Amino acid sequence: MGSHQNGGVAGERTAGSGVVAVDKGVDFANYFCTYAFLYHQKEMLSDRVRMDAYFNAIFHNKHHFHGKTVLDVGTGSGILALWSAQVGARKVYAVEATKMSEHARALVKAHNLQDVVEVIEGSVEDVTLPEKVDVIISEWMGYFLLRESMFDSVICARDRWLKPGGVMYPSHARMWMAPMRSGLGEKKKDDYDGAMDDWYAFVDDTKMYYGVDMSVLTMPFEEEQRKYYLQYALHFKRTCYKISVDINVAKPSSTSSYRNSCCCKGG
């Protein structure tokens, strides 16, 4: 649920022209606040597919990290920074925009890596590092690839701090799409049918006992229930290649074109 103040969304203010402008400070707080909670970090760290991908990328490519400088953009709990240090990085700058930086700092200290990993609280657009880095690593990908909106921050970090010939982790990203079945499709269909049967009985009873015919509301009720129960894809089909991103050369202006290419258009 969104927070509202004075009839508007928290973080909005009305400009002189009457146009609603967003208070960037409040918008930042609303977006990033969840990342400061350990439960959110736990959800991400429990994703074995994601964790295994980054773990293998780092530990199977130790030569990219050993003796090198690393920047971890949006370090969160600090796990990528820890892994970078464990494979021999000379220095790791772990940048985190939220108070999760305090937990990351504690985790680094608990692993006796505070001499290698420096946790910096702040946005990567604003922080200043003492040197350029050999590697930039970040877990910036969200739902539909760009959901978590960190892509531009990673590009900014690359342009500001990556040495010529430096390495990006990940260096490329692709998004594929496919319709799929959740496993609950049949149950949801049965639930929908049951809800409609219950509605028809309700309409009959209301007319019989109270003299009010509710049947005029049957179509909107049906539409409401369809949205509630049946917004599930039913089967896996052939995957469709959608977009490819080369993080080595992508520009911030590319973000909108990537997102536009993912828009669904109905008939």
Backbone bond lengths (Angstrom), bond angles and torsions (degrees), N, CA, C in turn:
res aa  C-N    CA-C-N  psi(-1)  N-CA   C-N-CA  omega(-1)  CA-C   N-CA-C  phi
1 M - - - 1.452 - - 1.516 109.52 -
2 G 1.317 117.03 133.43 1.449 120.31 178.96 1.508 111.33 -80.61
3 S 1.329 115.84 151.37 1.457 120.97 177.19 1.515 109.05 -86.22
4 H 1.312 116.33 135.55 1.456 120.91 -179.02 1.521 110.27 -121.83
5 Q 1.308 115.21 142.22 1.449 121.36 177.08 1.515 108.44 -137.07
6 N 1.354 115.90 133.90 1.464 120.99 177.47 1.512 112.59 52.29
7 G 1.328 116.03 38.02 1.455 119.77 175.75 1.505 114.22 80.69
8 G 1.320 118.80 -1.00 1.460 121.04 -179.38 1.506 110.42 -123.25
9 V 1.307 115.44 175.47 1.456 120.24 177.72 1.511 109.23 -76.32
10 A 1.320 116.37 137.73 1.459 120.08 178.17 1.511 109.63 -56.77
11 G 1.341 116.00 133.08 1.451 119.76 -179.64 1.510 112.91 101.72
12 E 1.357 116.97 -8.86 1.452 119.97 178.59 1.525 109.98 -97.12
13 R 1.297 116.08 149.44 1.453 121.69 172.73 1.518 107.84 -141.65
14 T 1.320 116.99 153.60 1.458 121.15 -178.11 1.514 109.87 -95.43
15 A 1.317 116.36 121.91 1.454 121.58 178.44 1.519 109.58 -75.98
16 G 1.330 116.49 170.71 1.454 121.00 -178.58 1.505 113.36 -57.89
17 S 1.317 117.15 -29.70 1.456 121.42 -179.12 1.513 112.08 -78.99
18 G 1.343 116.28 -4.71 1.457 119.35 -176.60 1.511 112.80 90.64
19 V 1.332 117.09 -6.33 1.456 121.47 179.50 1.521 109.33 -78.39
20 V 1.316 116.18 135.74 1.460 120.27 179.82 1.520 109.39 -78.23
21 A 1.322 116.18 122.94 1.463 121.71 177.55 1.521 108.48 -109.75
22 V 1.305 116.44 153.00 1.460 121.19 -177.93 1.514 109.76 -98.06
23 D 1.321 116.55 128.87 1.453 122.16 173.45 1.524 107.59 -70.73
24 K 1.322 116.42 111.05 1.462 119.87 -173.20 1.516 112.25 -62.29
25 G 1.342 116.33 -32.99 1.447 118.71 179.55 1.512 112.42 -64.37
26 V 1.336 115.88 -44.00 1.463 120.15 179.35 1.513 110.29 -70.87
27 D 1.335 116.78 -39.47 1.461 120.46 178.53 1.526 110.04 -60.02
28 F 1.321 116.41 -42.33 1.465 121.63 177.69 1.525 109.99 -60.20
29 A 1.340 115.47 -46.02 1.463 119.61 -178.10 1.517 111.51 -63.72
30 N 1.333 116.61 -42.47 1.464 120.21 -179.44 1.520 111.38 -63.13
31 Y 1.334 116.23 -40.43 1.466 119.75 -176.60 1.522 111.83 -72.56
32 F 1.321 116.18 -45.34 1.459 119.90 -170.96 1.527 114.41 -89.80
33 C 1.347 117.26 -10.05 1.466 117.83 -172.45 1.520 112.27 -58.68
34 T 1.334 118.07 -37.19 1.467 119.30 -176.93 1.519 111.67 -66.41
35 Y 1.336 117.06 -27.20 1.459 119.66 -177.96 1.524 111.93 -72.96
36 A 1.324 117.07 -10.86 1.456 120.47 178.84 1.518 112.36 -86.80
37 F 1.337 117.30 -2.09 1.460 121.19 -178.91 1.526 110.40 -101.91
38 L 1.321 115.25 138.50 1.460 120.39 -178.62 1.522 112.43 -64.85
39 Y 1.352 117.61 -30.36 1.464 118.37 -178.89 1.522 110.51 -62.68
40 H 1.335 116.62 -35.25 1.465 120.14 179.22 1.520 110.11 -69.95
41 Q 1.321 116.63 -42.08 1.460 120.34 177.19 1.527 110.52 -62.60
42 K 1.335 116.30 -39.79 1.461 120.47 179.32 1.522 110.68 -60.56
43 E 1.335 117.07 -41.10 1.463 120.00 178.54 1.521 111.06 -59.02
44 M 1.321 116.36 -44.65 1.463 120.04 -179.40 1.530 111.37 -68.86
45 L 1.334 116.12 -41.05 1.463 119.85 -178.35 1.523 112.36 -71.81
46 S 1.325 117.01 -16.57 1.467 121.05 177.85 1.520 112.39 -85.87
47 D 1.312 117.05 -4.82 1.466 121.89 178.97 1.528 107.97 -80.69
48 R 1.330 116.49 96.89 1.457 120.84 -173.77 1.523 112.57 -63.67
49 V 1.318 117.49 -36.73 1.467 119.90 -179.38 1.522 109.98 -62.34
50 R 1.317 116.39 -47.23 1.462 120.66 179.46 1.524 110.77 -65.55
51 M 1.330 116.36 -46.83 1.460 120.38 -177.82 1.525 111.54 -62.60
52 D 1.319 116.87 -44.99 1.465 120.25 -179.90 1.522 111.42 -62.43
53 A 1.334 116.44 -37.98 1.466 120.02 -179.17 1.526 110.94 -62.08
54 Y 1.327 117.40 -45.84 1.462 120.37 -179.65 1.529 111.50 -72.69
55 F 1.322 116.62 -40.21 1.468 120.09 178.73 1.524 110.35 -58.96
56 N 1.322 116.37 -48.51 1.466 120.30 -178.82 1.522 111.51 -66.35
57 A 1.335 116.54 -38.57 1.467 119.53 179.63 1.522 111.05 -60.96
58 I 1.317 116.73 -40.92 1.467 120.72 -178.77 1.528 111.59 -75.56
59 F 1.319 117.06 -50.17 1.462 120.15 -172.97 1.525 113.21 -77.72
60 H 1.324 117.92 -17.55 1.465 120.62 174.89 1.532 111.97 -92.11
61 N 1.322 116.84 -3.65 1.469 121.14 179.37 1.526 110.00 -132.01
62 K 1.317 115.89 47.75 1.457 121.05 -176.17 1.524 112.32 -58.65
63 H 1.332 116.01 -27.96 1.463 119.34 -177.55 1.528 112.13 -64.73
64 H 1.334 117.43 -23.43 1.461 120.02 176.98 1.529 111.89 -75.28
65 F 1.331 116.79 -20.56 1.462 121.48 -173.06 1.529 113.57 -109.35
66 H 1.321 116.90 -31.92 1.464 120.19 -172.77 1.529 110.94 -61.57
67 G 1.328 115.76 122.07 1.457 121.27 179.05 1.515 114.24 73.47
68 K 1.336 117.90 8.66 1.467 122.00 -174.33 1.531 111.41 -107.09
69 T 1.332 114.59 168.09 1.466 121.31 174.71 1.523 109.01 -98.87
70 V 1.336 115.61 139.34 1.463 121.55 -173.39 1.522 109.48 -130.52
71 L 1.323 116.45 139.71 1.463 122.77 171.39 1.517 108.30 -115.45
72 D 1.330 116.11 121.35 1.466 122.19 176.10 1.523 107.61 -102.70
73 V 1.325 116.56 111.10 1.466 122.10 -177.14 1.525 109.59 -88.87
74 G 1.335 116.28 119.54 1.455 120.39 -177.17 1.512 110.56 70.96
75 T 1.320 116.52 57.91 1.469 121.00 -170.01 1.521 113.52 -65.87
76 G 1.337 117.95 -24.01 1.462 119.93 179.97 1.514 111.08 60.71
77 S 1.322 116.96 -120.95 1.466 121.45 179.24 1.518 112.27 -71.53
78 G 1.328 116.62 -15.36 1.458 120.76 178.43 1.511 115.01 94.62
79 I 1.320 117.47 10.74 1.465 118.74 -172.36 1.527 112.92 -67.89
80 L 1.331 118.23 -37.17 1.465 119.27 178.58 1.525 110.66 -68.22
81 A 1.331 115.93 -35.45 1.464 119.95 176.55 1.527 110.57 -65.40
82 L 1.331 116.58 -40.57 1.468 120.53 177.90 1.520 110.95 -62.58
83 W 1.311 116.68 -46.66 1.463 119.77 179.41 1.525 111.02 -60.94
84 S 1.333 116.26 -40.80 1.467 119.93 179.42 1.522 110.42 -60.49
85 A 1.327 115.96 -41.33 1.464 120.02 178.02 1.522 111.23 -67.77
86 Q 1.325 116.74 -38.19 1.466 120.72 -177.99 1.526 112.95 -66.01
87 V 1.335 117.36 -25.48 1.468 118.98 177.78 1.525 111.58 -94.45
88 G 1.342 116.69 9.46 1.456 119.22 169.06 1.506 117.82 106.36
89 A 1.334 118.66 15.00 1.464 119.64 177.24 1.527 110.00 -59.34
90 R 1.329 115.67 141.20 1.470 119.67 178.42 1.518 111.00 -72.11
91 K 1.344 116.36 -41.80 1.460 121.69 -179.42 1.520 108.77 -149.57
92 V 1.334 115.67 136.89 1.459 121.13 177.49 1.520 108.41 -125.19
93 Y 1.328 116.16 123.84 1.458 121.67 174.31 1.528 107.53 -100.37
94 A 1.325 115.72 112.06 1.465 121.24 -175.83 1.523 108.45 -104.86
95 V 1.331 116.29 104.57 1.466 121.63 -174.82 1.523 109.86 -97.97
96 E 1.321 116.10 128.80 1.467 122.03 -179.22 1.524 109.41 -139.28
97 A 1.336 116.72 129.23 1.462 121.47 -174.38 1.522 113.47 -81.33
98 T 1.325 118.69 -14.64 1.461 121.03 -175.12 1.525 111.11 -112.65
99 K 1.334 114.33 177.63 1.463 120.29 178.32 1.529 112.73 -69.51
100 M 1.325 117.25 -4.02 1.462 119.88 171.90 1.524 110.20 -58.28
101 S 1.328 116.34 -19.81 1.466 120.45 177.93 1.524 111.31 -56.92
102 E 1.333 117.22 -32.03 1.462 120.39 179.81 1.530 110.69 -66.02
103 H 1.330 116.12 -40.81 1.466 119.82 177.69 1.531 110.73 -69.61
104 A 1.335 115.88 -38.15 1.465 119.46 177.92 1.525 110.36 -62.01
105 R 1.319 115.62 -41.44 1.464 120.17 179.57 1.532 110.95 -63.20
106 A 1.339 115.80 -39.94 1.468 119.92 178.36 1.525 111.13 -65.87
107 L 1.336 116.11 -38.68 1.462 120.27 -179.93 1.524 110.89 -67.13
108 V 1.313 115.84 -40.68 1.468 120.47 177.78 1.528 110.36 -61.36
109 K 1.329 115.77 -45.04 1.467 120.07 -179.66 1.521 111.23 -64.73
110 A 1.341 116.58 -38.31 1.468 120.47 179.94 1.517 111.84 -63.34
111 H 1.342 117.03 -24.09 1.464 121.43 179.01 1.535 111.78 -100.68
112 N 1.347 115.80 10.81 1.468 121.78 177.08 1.525 112.53 56.50
113 L 1.328 115.87 38.03 1.464 120.64 -179.30 1.531 112.08 -115.31
114 Q 1.334 116.85 16.46 1.462 119.96 -176.56 1.521 112.98 -66.06
115 D 1.325 117.59 -19.60 1.466 119.59 177.21 1.529 111.86 -79.08
116 V 1.326 116.04 -16.71 1.468 120.79 -179.89 1.521 111.18 -104.39
117 V 1.325 116.52 -44.76 1.466 121.50 -175.46 1.522 109.86 -98.09
118 E 1.318 115.98 121.07 1.460 121.77 175.39 1.524 108.56 -109.42
119 V 1.324 116.47 114.94 1.460 121.41 179.07 1.522 108.75 -87.68
120 I 1.325 116.06 126.38 1.462 122.21 -177.71 1.521 108.53 -119.80
121 E 1.328 116.94 121.03 1.466 119.99 178.01 1.528 109.79 -88.13
122 G 1.315 116.00 123.44 1.457 121.84 179.98 1.514 109.73 153.99
123 S 1.311 116.48 168.17 1.465 119.93 177.07 1.521 108.96 -81.47
124 V 1.305 116.07 145.59 1.460 120.02 -175.59 1.522 111.08 -65.12
125 E 1.331 116.72 -22.30 1.464 119.93 177.38 1.526 112.06 -69.17
126 D 1.344 116.26 -23.27 1.462 120.27 -173.51 1.525 114.56 -107.73
127 V 1.330 117.72 -24.33 1.466 119.27 -174.26 1.525 110.59 -72.97
128 T 1.319 114.81 157.21 1.465 121.67 176.72 1.524 108.67 -121.14
129 L 1.315 116.10 125.83 1.462 121.38 177.88 1.525 109.35 -97.95
130 P 1.319 117.50 154.55 1.465 120.06 -179.99 1.523 113.72 -78.46
131 E 1.337 117.26 -7.80 1.463 120.23 -176.68 1.524 110.18 -160.03
132 K 1.321 115.02 163.94 1.461 120.93 171.68 1.532 108.64 -76.12
133 V 1.318 116.10 160.99 1.466 119.42 -175.73 1.523 110.95 -119.41
134 D 1.331 114.32 156.84 1.465 121.05 178.56 1.522 112.16 -85.87
135 V 1.326 116.00 -28.06 1.466 121.33 -175.23 1.519 109.72 -136.41
136 I 1.326 116.18 135.94 1.467 121.19 167.74 1.518 107.46 -116.69
137 I 1.322 115.13 126.19 1.461 120.39 178.31 1.525 108.64 -124.91
138 S 1.308 116.28 143.38 1.462 120.10 179.89 1.516 109.85 -161.03
139 E 1.325 116.25 140.96 1.455 120.85 171.67 1.525 106.44 -99.01
140 W 1.334 115.14 78.09 1.467 120.96 -172.51 1.513 112.95 -95.91
141 M 1.325 117.61 -10.54 1.461 120.19 -173.04 1.522 111.44 -79.65
142 G 1.322 115.54 135.10 1.454 120.85 177.84 1.511 110.64 -123.56
143 Y 1.334 116.24 -164.44 1.453 120.02 175.66 1.525 108.92 -56.58
144 F 1.314 116.70 141.31 1.462 121.73 -176.08 1.527 110.44 52.34
145 L 1.305 116.30 36.25 1.458 125.78 173.75 1.519 113.38 68.55
146 L 1.347 117.60 -53.73 1.456 121.30 -171.94 1.518 113.40 -101.33
147 R 1.333 118.08 7.89 1.458 121.89 -171.54 1.530 113.46 -55.34
148 E 1.324 118.70 -41.63 1.453 119.83 -171.31 1.530 113.68 -83.45
149 S 1.310 116.72 2.06 1.466 122.31 168.98 1.525 114.35 61.86
150 M 1.317 119.02 23.76 1.459 121.58 179.65 1.518 112.94 -94.13
151 F 1.320 116.76 -5.29 1.460 120.49 -174.33 1.527 111.53 -56.97
152 D 1.333 116.96 -47.08 1.461 120.38 -178.90 1.527 111.53 -62.61
153 S 1.334 117.06 -35.43 1.465 120.41 178.69 1.520 111.21 -65.74
154 V 1.325 116.58 -38.66 1.465 120.59 178.41 1.525 110.44 -65.91
155 I 1.328 116.42 -41.53 1.467 120.54 178.25 1.523 110.51 -64.09
156 C 1.333 116.27 -40.80 1.465 120.41 176.91 1.524 110.60 -60.68
157 A 1.327 116.61 -44.86 1.465 120.50 178.88 1.520 110.92 -61.56
158 R 1.325 116.67 -41.55 1.470 120.99 179.04 1.522 110.54 -60.00
159 D 1.318 116.77 -47.60 1.463 120.49 -176.54 1.525 112.23 -68.37
160 R 1.325 116.97 -30.18 1.464 120.33 -177.73 1.528 113.10 -86.72
161 W 1.334 117.87 -38.15 1.454 118.79 -163.41 1.522 116.15 -125.45
162 L 1.321 119.55 -10.69 1.464 119.27 -177.68 1.525 110.77 -81.67
163 K 1.329 115.91 130.69 1.460 120.81 176.55 1.524 110.36 -66.74
164 P 1.327 117.61 154.08 1.472 119.43 171.49 1.526 109.63 -56.55
165 G 1.307 116.74 132.07 1.454 120.53 -177.30 1.513 114.18 81.39
166 G 1.343 116.60 4.46 1.457 120.47 179.15 1.520 112.04 -70.03
167 V 1.325 115.40 171.35 1.463 121.79 -172.13 1.519 110.24 -116.47
168 M 1.337 116.00 137.76 1.460 122.43 175.26 1.529 109.55 -105.36
169 Y 1.315 115.77 132.93 1.473 121.52 173.69 1.522 108.94 -122.60
170 P 1.337 118.67 113.96 1.465 126.96 -6.20 1.526 110.51 -74.76
171 S 1.326 115.65 160.36 1.463 120.63 179.12 1.520 111.89 -96.66
172 H 1.313 116.82 -24.89 1.462 121.47 -179.82 1.526 109.19 -140.98
173 A 1.298 115.10 152.82 1.468 119.92 176.49 1.519 108.84 -141.86
174 R 1.303 115.43 141.11 1.463 121.33 175.51 1.519 109.22 -129.30
175 M 1.312 114.86 146.65 1.450 119.09 175.18 1.517 109.69 -119.71
176 W 1.324 114.73 128.32 1.457 122.18 176.47 1.522 108.08 -115.95
177 M 1.305 115.86 149.60 1.457 120.29 179.18 1.521 109.67 -126.94
178 A 1.325 115.13 145.05 1.462 120.42 176.52 1.517 108.87 -156.18
179 P 1.323 117.02 138.00 1.468 118.47 171.76 1.516 109.19 -67.81
180 M 1.311 116.37 146.35 1.457 119.10 -177.51 1.523 110.55 -147.28
181 R 1.295 114.77 162.85 1.455 121.72 177.42 1.523 108.98 -103.28
182 S 1.318 116.94 135.65 1.458 120.69 -177.93 1.511 112.78 -82.18
183 G 1.323 118.37 -13.97 1.451 121.16 -173.97 1.513 112.24 93.55
184 L 1.338 115.69 -13.41 1.460 120.61 179.65 1.521 111.74 -106.01
185 G 1.326 116.02 5.37 1.460 119.69 -174.22 1.517 114.03 -56.45
186 E 1.332 116.34 -49.69 1.465 119.50 -177.99 1.523 111.36 -65.76
187 K 1.325 116.37 -40.80 1.461 119.44 179.03 1.520 110.73 -63.62
188 K 1.334 116.72 -42.32 1.457 119.94 179.49 1.525 111.04 -64.14
189 K 1.337 116.54 -37.62 1.466 119.68 177.23 1.526 110.08 -63.70
190 D 1.327 117.31 -42.12 1.464 120.71 177.55 1.529 110.89 -64.04
191 D 1.341 116.13 -40.99 1.462 119.83 178.57 1.525 111.06 -63.01
192 Y 1.333 115.56 -39.86 1.465 119.99 178.03 1.526 110.74 -63.09
193 D 1.328 116.57 -47.02 1.469 120.09 178.99 1.528 110.67 -60.14
194 G 1.333 116.31 -40.27 1.457 119.88 178.48 1.514 112.43 -64.83
195 A 1.337 116.16 -39.26 1.463 120.33 178.85 1.524 111.08 -64.24
196 M 1.338 116.21 -39.13 1.464 119.32 179.20 1.530 111.08 -69.70
197 D 1.331 117.66 -40.73 1.468 120.23 176.91 1.520 110.48 -60.26
198 D 1.325 115.82 -41.32 1.457 120.42 178.47 1.528 111.04 -63.88
199 W 1.342 116.19 -37.76 1.467 120.04 178.36 1.524 111.45 -64.07
200 Y 1.319 116.23 -45.47 1.467 119.01 -179.35 1.527 110.64 -61.36
201 A 1.326 117.30 -39.74 1.463 120.64 177.15 1.525 110.58 -65.36
202 F 1.334 115.91 -38.83 1.463 121.26 177.73 1.524 111.14 -62.27
203 V 1.336 116.65 -43.50 1.466 121.00 179.22 1.530 110.35 -61.30
204 D 1.323 115.82 -45.46 1.470 119.72 179.89 1.526 111.21 -62.44
205 D 1.327 116.83 -45.30 1.462 120.32 -178.12 1.524 111.64 -65.14
206 T 1.334 116.31 -41.97 1.461 119.87 -178.63 1.528 111.15 -63.74
207 K 1.327 115.76 -39.65 1.465 119.63 178.38 1.522 110.99 -68.52
208 M 1.334 115.97 -41.11 1.466 120.33 -176.51 1.533 111.83 -69.36
209 Y 1.342 116.40 -45.56 1.458 119.52 -171.91 1.531 113.72 -90.93
210 Y 1.339 116.18 -28.78 1.455 117.76 -172.50 1.524 113.98 -121.44
211 G 1.333 116.92 -2.15 1.456 120.64 175.50 1.511 114.58 71.57
212 V 1.326 117.47 20.27 1.470 121.41 178.87 1.522 108.46 -117.69
213 D 1.337 115.56 124.73 1.463 121.09 -179.50 1.526 109.25 -92.33
214 M 1.328 117.17 110.90 1.467 122.72 -177.44 1.522 112.98 -92.18
215 S 1.334 117.19 4.22 1.466 119.64 -172.19 1.520 113.05 -63.20
216 V 1.342 117.14 -22.97 1.461 119.51 178.57 1.533 111.00 -62.67
217 L 1.328 117.13 -19.77 1.468 121.39 -179.23 1.521 113.04 -95.94
218 T 1.339 116.53 5.03 1.461 119.24 -177.50 1.522 112.25 -63.33
219 M 1.331 117.99 -44.10 1.472 120.14 -178.36 1.526 112.38 -64.16
220 P 1.362 118.96 -47.98 1.470 116.79 177.83 1.526 113.02 -64.29
221 F 1.355 117.19 -33.72 1.466 119.13 176.53 1.523 110.54 -64.85
222 E 1.327 115.81 -42.41 1.458 120.09 179.50 1.528 110.89 -61.91
223 E 1.327 116.32 -43.22 1.469 120.08 178.77 1.528 110.67 -62.86
224 E 1.330 115.50 -41.91 1.462 120.52 178.54 1.524 111.41 -60.44
225 Q 1.327 116.10 -44.45 1.458 120.58 -178.18 1.528 112.22 -71.20
226 R 1.318 116.39 -34.18 1.469 119.67 176.67 1.526 110.26 -62.37
227 K 1.320 115.80 -43.32 1.459 119.54 179.10 1.525 110.75 -64.46
228 Y 1.317 115.63 -38.60 1.465 119.85 -176.69 1.524 112.09 -71.12
229 Y 1.321 116.24 -44.20 1.467 120.09 -171.97 1.530 114.58 -95.97
230 L 1.324 116.94 -30.63 1.463 118.42 -165.64 1.520 114.52 -110.17
231 Q 1.319 118.88 13.74 1.461 119.65 175.87 1.526 109.40 -82.43
232 Y 1.296 115.38 57.35 1.460 122.65 178.88 1.520 108.54 -133.19
233 A 1.335 116.45 131.70 1.458 119.20 172.51 1.528 108.36 -70.28
234 L 1.325 116.43 155.16 1.460 119.48 -170.20 1.518 114.74 -104.42
235 H 1.320 119.05 -31.77 1.457 119.09 -173.58 1.526 109.47 -146.00
236 F 1.339 115.55 151.84 1.456 119.73 168.10 1.524 109.17 -69.22
237 K 1.303 116.16 133.15 1.458 121.49 172.61 1.525 108.05 -123.57
238 R 1.298 115.91 -177.32 1.465 120.11 -179.44 1.528 109.99 -62.43
239 T 1.335 116.01 136.81 1.453 119.81 -179.95 1.521 110.67 -70.63
240 C 1.322 114.47 150.81 1.463 121.59 -179.71 1.518 108.22 -120.72
241 Y 1.332 116.99 121.25 1.463 121.93 177.59 1.521 108.64 -70.91
242 K 1.346 116.57 128.32 1.458 119.87 -173.08 1.524 112.84 -110.20
243 I 1.328 117.87 -63.46 1.461 119.74 -179.07 1.524 110.34 -140.13
244 S 1.333 114.93 159.28 1.455 122.18 175.09 1.520 108.25 -132.41
245 V 1.330 116.30 136.60 1.457 121.48 -178.60 1.522 108.97 -123.36
246 D 1.323 116.65 124.90 1.460 122.10 173.14 1.519 107.06 -98.73
247 I 1.319 117.06 102.66 1.456 121.38 -174.28 1.519 111.49 -68.45
248 N 1.324 117.72 -17.59 1.465 120.80 179.28 1.522 112.37 -68.42
249 V 1.322 117.41 -28.94 1.466 120.35 -173.52 1.522 113.47 -128.19
250 A 1.323 119.12 -7.75 1.466 121.67 -176.49 1.521 110.77 -61.03
251 K 1.329 115.67 149.67 1.454 122.72 179.01 1.527 109.68 -111.98
252 P 1.334 117.70 155.67 1.466 119.29 177.30 1.521 113.23 -55.50
253 S 1.333 116.62 -33.08 1.467 120.14 -179.77 1.521 111.92 -66.50
254 S 1.336 116.69 -15.55 1.461 119.81 179.88 1.518 112.39 -71.35
255 T 1.332 116.92 -22.28 1.459 120.52 -172.58 1.510 112.24 -57.58
256 S 1.349 116.42 -46.73 1.466 119.23 -176.89 1.515 111.22 -64.51
257 S 1.336 117.52 -36.73 1.462 119.22 -179.97 1.518 110.86 -69.46
258 Y 1.348 117.32 -36.28 1.459 119.96 176.06 1.518 110.35 -62.95
259 R 1.333 115.81 -44.19 1.460 119.41 -178.05 1.519 111.07 -67.57
260 N 1.335 116.19 -40.49 1.462 118.90 179.55 1.519 111.54 -62.81
261 S 1.330 116.51 -33.96 1.462 119.69 -179.23 1.516 111.86 -70.23
262 C 1.342 116.09 -14.54 1.467 120.33 -179.49 1.517 112.53 -96.90
263 C 1.331 117.59 -0.19 1.460 119.59 -178.10 1.522 110.18 -67.49
264 C 1.316 115.75 136.87 1.458 121.15 177.60 1.522 108.87 -90.27
265 K 1.306 116.79 134.98 1.455 121.74 -179.47 1.516 108.81 -119.96
266 G 1.301 114.36 120.37 1.461 119.69 -179.71 1.507 111.44 -94.72
267 G 1.341 114.98 160.14 1.440 119.18 179.16 1.502 111.65 -85.55
